Amino acid sequence: MRVTDRIIQVGGKWGSGFLAANVFFLLDSKLTVVDTGFKGRALPILKEARLHGYRASDIANVIITHHHADHMGSLAGLEKLTGAKVVAHHSDAPYIDGTQPQPGPSRPAWLGKALSPFHGLWSCAPAEVDIPANDSDELPILGGIKVLHTPGHTPGSISLYLKQERALIVGDLLANRFGLSLPSRMFTVNLAQEIESINRILSLDLEVVCFGHGPPLTHNARESISRLAHKYEGKFVRVSKQ
């Protein structure tokens, strides 16, 4: 799906749906890939890149919005095949490079403990983070992509603001499977912080928002997000304890 002239959402059975995450191509003189889906998707990503005129050596960067396995599962394979530089927030870097083990469900607490023997279900091969990003960093891609630290789902979740496209790639800050919603609460570490991050992006000049799960909003995205934020106004404490 071509979202804008410079953003392509790679979907299909392996790129979207309930058991994987969307992958995005940012088209420039070199190709930037945002997120990689579950493990086993590296070759399909390269095949899709060739359809758009890019070879493996043309993939210069892979940006990971957060450390969950459905977003970074194929990162190690893609990094090996392309030599691309990996960009991620420094708070999530230890989970990406294997310094810290991938955590399981965040809530309810008893479920995470009960499932701890099965951590292999959500773990994935580690990959080196070449560029540890910080809030407000600007990446020299497509005239400048601003990194926004939007924690809540994970400590180092980021969103990517493409000013020239009036577009934002949010990872799992929000979901759009059956309409706009919060992400999976089971895997969100801090729901109150999640709502704060959603409110933060409302200050941007937005027309398009791309999600890790579900189709993009291509018209009046800011207004739709504002309505969702209003729904949770005054409920931050309650949400954070769920």
Beta strands, then each sheet from edge to edge (+ up, - down):
strand 1: 7-10
strand 2: 23-27
strand 3: 31-34
strand 4: 59-63
strand 5: 85-89
strand 6: 131-133
strand 7: 138-139
strand 8: 145-149
strand 9: 158-162
strand 10: 167-169
strand 11: 208-210
sheet 1: 1+ 2- 3+ 4+ 5+ 6+
sheet 2: 7+ 8- 9+ 10- 11-
end
